[in-house]
Amino acid sequence: METISRISSMLETARELTLEAAQSAASNRSSKTDFSSRTYSVPHIKKLLDSRHEKETLDGLRRVISLMYRSEPSFDFFPAVVKNAASANLEIKKLVYIYLVHHAEAEPDMALLSINAIQKSLTDQNPQVRVMALRTMSGIRVPVISQIVSLAIKRGCGDMSPHVRKAAALAIPKCYRLDPNTLPQLTGYISTLLGDTQYFVVGPAVAAFLEVCPEDISLIHKHYRSLVKKLVDMDEWSQLATLRLLTFYARKCFPHRTQKVKAEVSKPFYEDETMVQDGPDEDDSHEVPLIDPDLELLLRASKLLLQNRNSAVIVSVVRCFLYLAPSEYLVSAIGPLVALLRSPQDIQLIALYNIVAVALRDPKPFTRYISHFLIHANDPPHIWRLKLEVMTIIFPYCGKHWKSVVISELEHFSKGTDPDLVRESVRAIGRCAQGDTSTASLCLRILLGQISSLDGNLVSESLTVIRHLIQQDPTSHKQTVIQLITHLGTTTNPDARATIIWLVGEFAGENPGHNIAPDVLRILIKSFANEPEVVKQQIVLLGAKVYLHHLLQNPSKEPKDTESTSASERPATIEQEIRNEWTEEREEERKQTDNSLDVQENDKGEIEAKEEGEDRITLLWRYILLLARYDTSYDLRDRARLYKALLASPSTTQLANLLLLAPKPVPHTPSPSETRKDLLIGTATLVVGSEAGYHGLRGYMNLPGWVELGQEPDPSLRKEEAKAEEPSTLQASLTAGERLDKALRQHQANVPPRGHNGSAAPGGAIGKKNLSQWLDEEEESETESESETDSEEETDSEEESGSEEETDSEDEEDDTDSESEAVHKEARQLLTQSRPKP
């Protein structure tokens, strides 16, 4: 029988070798043909899956997985694949589990057939099999098995293998998403895994805590210090989760304490010098933050992560320092954050958004790295926009050299060909002038020099920035306005002309004796019909301001209306005046003939008839009203009617003064990212910005405020539990002889050595003799050693018998002596056995 079984096994082996040889020969003949490009019929694949040979089954599973990832139908193989879930082959299990996770949600009833086999794999001796089983069971998204998954996680939390415990931690969020009712059970599992001794188990446990129960801070108290110690050893993604958790924990558990520190007063160098100072002033003291020892432990551990190769970890450390630490910690993190600009463009974009957010809060640390924010020729628009913004934020804190370099760079790019870059560069010059008043005159000269450019985009933006700078200090820019008026004849851009006319109207009443606004108005009226609508609106507004200044300077003269109505017959309100004007205009338009030239001649005749009784400013104002009355723009006609009603009666002059000559607020152009200042750095919501909505993207959570002093949890909750010291790996790897030597050294340190006769050795020690000395003594006389051994045995027996009759204090001394003699005896026996006999 044994011969028959041997022959059958040999035939089976030969068959397998033949199949392998045939497959290798076929692959050599068709080397250009890929495995995925072969076509196999469904019955053939099912036949392979139902085969009793593992190689054929494995081949069939590979073909099924290939079909699955090519988005070809593979549901027909579900029963055949599920039958192989109980296979002992590890490769077959892997492929079966992959197939189950992919198709279990579509076929829940069929997937339940494999649950028993997966549960049996949870008790397998191979930890890799247990990990795969736990991962597969949590990945099968069938709500019916939520309790089974919870029990599997509980088993995994107590597993001896740390890899199985890690798989259990990763399975907790999946189980929670599958059935939220399992939250109480999962919370206990998370608490157990947070106290694990392995760092790669704690990281997934922290991620599970952030997803399942992020508000339950009480679970973190006793694990806080161990989490901080394991932070450096974790992988990058675990470090991200742990840093986020500890940042939120610090805000909720450590109050913000400060201490007032008085500034040091420098003593005079020479004794005869006197310092004019009455004493330390209270205003010289400044507040210094006090850091909790546990918080300082976190900050020191996080500082080591600044050398991490993952950009997300560096941003998380910067977030921790920005919201928790004093300024000196943040200064040390600015360099690694700026170094991310050497990364690819997608990481550059995220790094720049975070740099802008940090610079808006504390711009001074970035001044030494300003050269990294200069624009390169190959920078895309979304990169150079943020670089321009960073430069303008840190511009006021730079030195004179870098200020001149930045302004030169902005002037260069403002003369480029890209209209977007030109516009943003000019605006950046304006923000630099607003941030640092010492460079405002230089920026204004640069902008005035660009007004004569042929680029209308450049001229328009330059004039807008100039207007903002003039409004900041109007009294010192009168000559600037006169200089701008000289460019009206050459400037053709509508926005630029409208800006200059608006500035003239603002300075129309500054100096009544040298007012050039009426002359400017007189020149502009000549080309009123050919001007764009934006310019026409500003001309009408200028005319209203000039006429209002004329009325305020000559209050005794009552304004005359074009109609022959008396003052007593005028409407009482502006609304009635406008309504009457609207009715009269509609009636005139109905009666008007097609010949508009006759109407204009009649209007000119009326004006010429009244020239003798009215001044020139009034005539200019009435002429503007006539031009606007017959304009094609409804908006312009309505504006003219409103201004006419305001300035028609002395009772409404004060109202017109409030509307037209009211002091304008000083414009301040904020940084484009000013609206993102309050968003949490290191988040996707910061990058998306306002498009993310009011509450940010899903999962966004802003940092909580500092806990109030006196309401923080007790620091004693963060004390770690004392654990028994486990033998180290080095200690466990010692040989028997090394352990014996170590025991002798420990015994020598605790107990004084004794001689052969039981008395204390005179200054001698057992540990001082080496192996050669012991061998020399053995060579002198073997007989003496045997007799000594016998005598020592008799002495030991006598001491043991006598020790029973002594008191407690004598028992301790005799026990010590007996232990010493026993150690000597064991050492001599080992040395005697190791020495070769003659």
Secondary structure, DSSP 4 states (H G I P E B T S, - for coil): -HHHHHHHHHHHHHHHHHHHHHHHHHHHHTTT--STT----HHHHHHHHT-SSHHHHHHHHHHHHHHHHTT---GGGHHHHHGGGG-S-HHHHHHHHHHHHHHTTT-HHHHGGGHHHHHHHTT-SSHHHHHHHHHHHHHS--GGGHHHHHHHHHHHHT-SSHHHHHHHHHHHHHHHHH-GGGHHHHHHHHHHHHT-S-HHHHHHHHHHHHHH-TT-GGGTGGGHHHHHHHTTTS-HHHHHHHHHHHHHHHHHHS--EEEEEPPPPPPPSSTT------S--GGG-EEEEEPPHHHHHHHHHHHGGGG-S-HHHHHHHHHHHHHHS-HHHHHHHHHHHHHGGGS-HHHHHHHHHHHHHHHHH--GGGGGGGGGGSPPTT--HHHHHHHHHHHHHHGGGS-HHHHHHHHHHHHHHHTSS-HHHHHHHHHHHHHHHHH-GGGHHHHHHHHHHTTT-S-HHHHHHHHHHHHHHHHHSGGGGHHHHHHHHTTTTT---HHHHHHHHHHHHHTTTS-GGG--HHHHHHHHHHTGGGS-HHHHHHHHHHHHHHHHHHHHH-TTSPPPPSS---GGGS-SSHHHHHHHHHHHHHHHHHH--S-HHHHHHHHHHHHHHHTTTS-HHHHHHHHHHHHHHT-S-HHHHHHHHHHHHHTSSGGGHHHHHHHHSPPPPPP----TTGGGTTSPTTSHHHHHGGGG-TT-STT--PPPPPPPTT-SPPGGGGPPPP-PPPPPHHHHT--HHHHHHHHHHHHHHHS--B-TTSSBPSS--GGG--HHHHHHHHHH-HHHHHHHHHHHHHHHHHHHHHHTTS-HHHHHHHHHHHHHHHHHHHHHHHHHHHSPP-
